[in-house]
Amino acid sequence: MRAVVQRVSRAEVRVGERLLGKIGRGLVVLLAVARGDSEKDADYLADRISGLRIFADERGRMNLSLRQIEGAMLVVSQFTLLADVQAGRRPSFSAAAIPEEARPLYERFLSIASEAGVKVERGEFGAMMALELVNDGPVTIVADSQGCKGHGEGRILHD
């Protein structure tokens, strides 16, 4: 699994004119499920992201987690995060799990984050969506689960 995590002051996601999810201060998580990912990957990444200490404390240091600030998480599935652009000009998405395998892991990620005490909003799996956000900082972090071979091996990578 791969996630792009953005600290935001607000965000919302729509399909056409229909509002699917909206948050104030919190995190937008763009989430991709790779072939071979498992429930363990979803659990790991949901737990890591829910506990990331990337919000400012009283001294202005990144020291507080989403739970500590009582923020929310907006999670949008985005298989294009796994694009391979090494050959040719058209990206290959062969590393992405097929929808029948990806959807349950996306749902599990949502469930684990919610069980961790985070208010979770969501996009619509597989839909064309419009995402609007205000990146706070800006702070953007790329996080890979243990199952993304060669892409961090469970390490959180900071930009």
C-alpha positions as CSV (number, residue, x, y, z in Angstrom):
1,M,0.0,0.0,0.0
2,R,1.1,3.5,-0.7
3,A,-0.4,6.7,0.8
4,V,0.2,10.3,0.1
5,V,-0.7,12.1,3.3
6,Q,-1.4,15.9,3.3
7,R,-1.9,18.0,6.4
8,V,-4.9,20.2,5.6
9,S,-6.9,23.0,7.1
10,R,-9.9,21.8,5.2
11,A,-10.8,19.4,2.4
12,E,-13.8,17.9,0.6
13,V,-14.4,15.3,-2.1
14,R,-17.3,15.2,-4.6
15,V,-18.6,13.0,-7.4
16,G,-20.3,15.5,-9.7
17,E,-22.3,17.8,-7.5
18,R,-22.7,15.2,-4.7
19,L,-20.6,15.9,-1.6
20,L,-19.1,12.6,-0.4
21,G,-16.8,13.8,2.5
22,K,-15.7,17.0,4.1
23,I,-13.3,17.7,6.9
24,G,-11.8,20.7,8.7
25,R,-8.3,20.4,10.2
26,G,-6.8,17.0,9.6
27,L,-5.3,14.8,7.0
28,V,-6.2,13.9,3.4
29,V,-5.0,10.4,2.6
30,L,-4.7,9.3,-1.0
31,L,-4.5,5.5,-0.8
32,A,-3.4,2.9,-3.3
33,V,-3.5,-0.8,-2.8
34,A,-0.8,-2.8,-4.5
35,R,-0.9,-6.4,-5.8
36,G,0.0,-8.7,-3.0
37,D,-1.1,-6.3,-0.2
38,S,-2.8,-7.9,2.8
39,E,-4.9,-6.9,5.8
40,K,-1.6,-6.6,7.7
41,D,-0.6,-3.8,5.3
42,A,-3.9,-1.9,5.8
43,D,-3.6,-2.3,9.5
44,Y,0.0,-1.1,9.6
45,L,-0.6,1.9,7.4
46,A,-3.9,3.0,9.1
47,D,-2.2,2.8,12.5
48,R,0.9,4.7,11.4
49,I,-1.0,7.5,9.7
50,S,-3.5,7.9,12.5
51,G,-0.6,8.3,14.9
52,L,1.7,10.5,12.8
53,R,2.9,13.5,14.9
54,I,2.8,16.2,12.2
55,F,0.6,18.9,13.9
56,A,2.2,21.8,15.7
57,D,2.3,21.8,19.5
58,E,2.3,25.0,21.6
59,R,5.9,25.7,20.6
60,G,5.2,25.3,16.9
61,R,6.9,21.9,16.6
62,M,5.5,19.0,14.7
63,N,4.7,16.9,17.8
64,L,0.9,16.2,17.9
65,S,-1.0,13.5,16.2
66,L,-4.4,13.6,14.5
67,R,-6.0,12.0,17.5
68,Q,-4.4,14.6,19.8
69,I,-5.8,17.6,17.9
70,E,-9.1,15.8,17.4
71,G,-8.8,16.3,13.7
72,A,-10.4,14.2,10.9
73,M,-9.1,12.1,8.0
74,L,-10.5,12.2,4.5
75,V,-9.4,9.0,2.7
76,V,-9.6,8.7,-1.1
77,S,-8.6,5.6,-3.1
78,Q,-6.1,6.5,-5.8
79,F,-4.5,3.6,-7.7
80,T,-2.5,6.0,-9.8
81,L,-0.1,6.4,-7.0
82,L,1.4,3.1,-8.1
83,A,2.0,4.2,-11.7
84,D,5.2,3.0,-13.3
85,V,6.5,5.6,-15.8
86,Q,9.9,4.0,-16.5
87,A,9.0,2.7,-20.0
88,G,7.3,4.7,-22.7
89,R,5.0,7.7,-22.1
90,R,1.9,5.9,-21.0
91,P,2.0,5.0,-17.3
92,S,1.6,1.3,-16.3
93,F,-0.7,0.5,-13.5
94,S,0.2,-3.2,-13.3
95,A,1.4,-2.9,-9.7
96,A,-2.1,-1.9,-8.5
97,A,-4.4,-4.5,-7.1
98,I,-7.5,-5.3,-9.1
99,P,-10.6,-3.6,-7.7
100,E,-12.0,-6.8,-6.2
101,E,-8.8,-7.2,-4.1
102,A,-8.3,-3.5,-3.4
103,R,-11.8,-2.5,-2.2
104,P,-11.8,-4.8,0.9
105,L,-8.3,-3.4,1.9
106,Y,-9.4,0.2,1.4
107,E,-12.5,-0.6,3.5
108,R,-10.3,-2.2,6.2
109,F,-8.0,0.9,6.2
110,L,-11.1,3.1,6.9
111,S,-12.2,0.7,9.6
112,I,-8.9,0.5,11.4
113,A,-8.4,4.3,11.3
114,S,-11.9,4.8,12.7
115,E,-11.3,2.2,15.5
116,A,-8.2,4.2,16.4
117,G,-10.4,7.0,17.4
118,V,-10.1,9.1,14.3
119,K,-13.2,10.7,12.6
120,V,-13.0,9.3,9.0
121,E,-14.6,10.7,5.9
122,R,-14.2,9.0,2.5
123,G,-14.4,9.2,-1.2
124,E,-16.1,6.7,-3.4
125,F,-14.0,3.7,-4.4
126,G,-13.5,3.5,-8.1
127,A,-15.3,6.8,-8.9
128,M,-14.1,9.8,-10.8
129,M,-13.9,12.4,-8.0
130,A,-13.1,16.0,-7.5
131,L,-10.9,16.6,-4.5
132,E,-10.5,20.1,-3.1
133,L,-8.1,20.8,-0.2
134,V,-6.0,23.5,1.4
135,N,-2.6,22.0,2.3
136,D,-1.4,23.3,5.6
137,G,2.3,24.0,5.7
138,P,2.5,22.6,3.1
139,V,3.1,19.2,4.7
140,T,3.0,16.2,2.4
141,I,4.3,12.8,3.4
142,V,4.6,9.6,1.3
143,A,4.1,6.4,3.4
144,D,4.4,2.8,2.1
145,S,3.3,-0.3,3.9
146,Q,5.5,-3.3,4.5
147,G,4.0,-5.0,1.5
148,C,5.2,-2.5,-1.1
149,K,8.4,-4.3,-2.0
150,G,11.2,-1.8,-2.9
151,H,9.1,1.2,-1.8
152,G,10.2,1.8,1.7
153,E,9.7,-1.6,3.4
154,G,7.5,-0.1,6.1
155,R,9.3,3.1,6.5
156,I,7.5,6.5,6.5
157,L,9.3,8.7,3.9
158,H,9.1,12.5,4.5
159,D,9.3,15.1,1.7
